[in-house]
Amino acid sequence: MVALVHLNDMATVAQAGSHAETLTRDGIVVIDDYLDADVCDEIYESVVEAAEGGEFDVAGEDPSYADLRNWDGPVVNKRSGSDEGMWDMFNVDHVNDDVADVKEDESIAEIISTAADETFSADHINVYWNRSVTNTRGFHADTYTNKFKSFVYLTDVPDRSYGPYTYIPGTHQMSLAKVKVSELVNKVKGNPSTDAVFYDESEAVHCTAPKGTLIISDQSGYHRGYPQEEGRERMILSAAYTPR
């Protein structure tokens, strides 16, 4: 695996600081060439082989996040509803050692910890495998406090038809008043409490990029997986970070 930052290298320490500043300001930072293309291909092939070979347990209908995260071995949640066609694959570090290396890469946690001014570490790592997911959840936050994610593209995402990760910079800095009003509006509409209310979609950044690209995202900002066109495929490696 090609690590992003070696913390004993002064040049890369400065680079990590710059990435943290961008993450603090915008809620998102995109970093080129985190993994070599051949490593991405190897991870992709091993995940597909494991999935097709029956190495992943298949979760039942509407599994809880805690159940999936704490599953004894690899497990896949085959999404339905708005994300029909997406496989959310947990404990992929049991399938491939390079995945485990990404989860344990302290350079990513260091960027997040610097941006948040608090120590964060990776909880778990999973794969999002999207194939012809033509309808996805709209802009939303995961939570309004203390959650970051990293995403590594394992396949090329050259344009919007492949379903890039999409983020509206600056929306991670919503005031408490706006959060409360958003929750109230969503309650009246019968929507999840963190669905986006105050935002300008024209400001969204569509993270089209080649395989190996790393994205670090503050999940309190508004984001979504962009809908794909029929026949498109995208695989992303995703790790979630919370305070220690």
C-alpha positions in Angstrom: 0.0 0.0 0.0 1.1 3.5 -0.7 0.6 5.6 2.5 -0.4 9.2 2.2 1.8 10.7 4.9 4.8 9.6 6.8 4.8 11.7 9.9 8.6 11.7 10.3 8.9 13.5 7.0 8.8 17.3 7.4 7.5 17.9 3.9 4.6 15.5 4.3 3.8 16.9 7.8 3.4 20.3 6.2 1.2 18.7 3.5 -0.9 17.0 6.2 -1.4 20.4 7.9 -2.6 21.9 4.6 -5.1 19.1 4.1 -6.3 19.6 7.6 -6.8 23.4 7.0 -8.9 22.6 3.9 -10.9 20.0 5.8 -11.6 22.5 8.6 -12.7 25.3 6.1 -14.7 23.3 3.6 -15.6 20.1 5.4 -14.0 18.0 2.6 -10.5 17.5 1.1 -9.6 15.5 -2.0 -6.1 14.0 -2.2 -4.7 12.5 -5.4 -2.8 9.2 -5.7 -3.3 7.8 -2.2 -3.3 4.2 -3.5 -1.6 2.9 -6.6 -3.9 1.8 -9.4 -2.7 -1.8 -9.2 -3.4 -1.9 -5.5 -6.9 -0.7 -6.1 -7.4 -3.3 -8.8 -6.1 -6.1 -6.4 -8.5 -5.0 -3.7 -11.4 -4.7 -6.1 -10.8 -8.2 -7.5 -10.4 -9.8 -4.1 -13.7 -8.2 -2.9 -15.6 -9.4 -6.0 -14.1 -12.8 -5.7 -15.0 -13.1 -2.1 -18.6 -11.8 -2.7 -19.1 -14.2 -5.7 -17.5 -17.0 -3.7 -20.0 -16.7 -0.8 -17.4 -15.4 1.7 -19.8 -12.7 2.8 -22.8 -13.4 5.0 -25.9 -11.8 3.7 -27.7 -9.6 6.3 -31.4 -9.9 6.8 -33.9 -7.2 6.0 -33.2 -3.8 7.6 -30.2 -4.8 9.7 -29.0 -2.3 12.3 -25.7 -0.4 11.8 -24.4 -1.9 15.1 -25.2 -5.4 14.1 -23.3 -5.0 10.8 -20.3 -3.4 12.3 -20.0 -6.1 15.0 -20.8 -9.0 12.7 -18.4 -12.0 13.2 -16.7 -11.8 9.8 -17.5 -10.3 6.4 -21.2 -9.4 5.8 -23.1 -7.6 3.1 -26.2 -5.4 3.4 -27.9 -5.5 0.0 -29.6 -2.1 0.0 -33.2 -1.6 -1.1 -35.4 1.5 -1.5 -33.6 4.6 -2.7 -30.2 2.8 -2.9 -31.4 -0.3 -4.7 -28.4 -2.0 -6.3 -25.9 -0.9 -3.7 -24.0 -3.5 -1.7 -22.7 -2.2 1.7 -20.0 -4.6 2.6 -18.7 -4.6 6.2 -15.5 -6.1 7.7 -13.7 -6.2 4.4 -10.4 -6.0 6.2 -11.0 -9.7 6.9 -10.8 -10.3 3.1 -7.8 -8.2 2.1 -4.7 -7.0 4.1 -4.4 -3.8 2.1 -7.9 -2.8 3.3 -6.7 -3.4 6.9 -3.7 -1.1 6.2 -6.0 1.7 5.1 -8.1 1.3 8.2 -4.9 1.5 10.4 -3.3 4.4 8.4 -2.6 7.0 11.1 -2.0 9.7 8.6 -5.7 9.9 7.7 -6.6 10.0 11.4 -4.0 12.7 12.0 -5.5 15.0 9.3 -8.9 14.5 10.9 -7.7 15.0 14.4 -5.8 18.2 13.4 -8.9 19.6 11.7 -11.2 18.7 14.6 -8.8 19.6 17.3 -9.6 16.3 18.9 -8.2 12.8 18.6 -10.1 10.6 16.1 -9.5 7.0 15.1 -11.1 4.5 12.7 -14.0 2.5 13.9 -14.5 0.2 11.0 -14.0 0.0 7.2 -16.4 -1.2 4.6 -16.9 -1.2 0.8 -19.7 0.5 -1.1 -20.3 -1.4 -4.3 -22.7 0.5 -6.6 -24.0 -1.0 -9.9 -26.7 0.8 -11.8 -27.9 2.7 -8.7 -30.0 5.2 -10.5 -31.9 6.6 -7.5 -30.0 7.6 -4.3 -30.9 9.5 -1.1 -30.8 13.2 -1.5 -28.4 15.6 0.3 -28.2 14.9 4.0 -25.8 14.9 7.0 -25.0 11.6 8.8 -25.0 13.4 12.2 -24.2 17.0 13.3 -21.3 16.1 15.6 -18.1 14.1 15.7 -18.1 11.9 12.6 -15.7 11.9 9.7 -15.3 9.4 6.9 -12.6 8.6 4.4 -13.3 7.3 0.9 -10.9 5.7 -1.5 -12.0 5.2 -5.1 -11.2 1.6 -6.1 -12.6 2.2 -9.6 -12.4 5.2 -11.9 -15.1 7.8 -11.5 -14.5 9.9 -14.6 -17.9 11.7 -14.7 -21.2 12.1 -12.9 -22.7 9.0 -14.7 -20.6 6.8 -12.4 -22.1 8.2 -9.2 -19.4 10.3 -7.6 -19.4 11.3 -3.9 -20.9 14.8 -3.9 -20.6 17.4 -1.1 -21.6 21.0 -0.5 -18.6 22.7 1.1 -19.2 24.8 4.2 -22.5 23.1 5.2 -20.6 21.4 8.1 -20.6 24.8 9.8 -24.4 25.2 10.3 -25.5 27.1 13.4 -27.5 25.4 16.2 -30.5 27.5 15.2 -30.4 26.2 11.6 -30.0 22.6 12.9 -33.1 22.9 15.1 -35.1 24.5 12.3 -34.0 21.8 9.9 -35.0 19.1 12.3 -38.5 20.7 12.7 -39.0 21.1 9.0 -38.0 17.5 8.4 -40.4 16.3 11.2 -43.3 18.1 9.6 -42.4 16.6 6.2 -41.9 13.1 7.7 -38.3 13.0 6.6 -35.2 11.9 8.5 -34.0 14.6 10.9 -30.7 15.2 9.1 -32.1 15.6 5.6 -30.8 18.8 3.9 -33.0 21.9 4.2 -30.7 25.0 4.0 -28.4 24.5 1.0 -27.7 25.6 -2.6 -27.2 22.6 -4.9 -25.3 24.7 -7.4 -22.4 24.9 -4.9 -22.0 21.1 -4.7 -18.7 19.5 -5.6 -18.9 16.3 -7.6 -15.8 14.3 -6.7 -15.0 12.8 -10.2 -11.5 11.3 -10.0 -9.4 8.3 -10.9 -9.1 5.2 -8.8 -6.7 5.7 -5.9 -8.1 9.1 -5.0 -8.7 9.7 -1.2 -11.6 11.9 0.0 -11.9 12.9 3.7 -15.2 14.3 4.7 -16.9 15.8 7.7 -20.2 14.0 7.8 -22.0 16.9 9.5 -21.9 18.6 6.0 -24.5 17.9 3.4 -23.5 15.1 1.0 -24.9 12.3 -1.1 -23.8 9.5 -3.5 -24.8 10.9 -6.9 -27.2 8.7 -9.0 -25.6 6.5 -11.6 -26.6 5.8 -15.1 -27.7 2.3 -16.0 -24.7 0.0 -16.5 -22.2 2.1 -14.5 -20.2 0.6 -11.6 -18.3 2.3 -8.7 -16.5 0.7 -5.8 -15.4 2.8 -2.8 -13.5 1.8 0.3 -14.9 3.8 3.2 -13.7 4.1 6.8 -15.6 5.9 9.6 -13.8 7.9 12.3 -15.0 8.9 15.7 -13.4 10.4 18.8 -11.3 8.1 21.0 
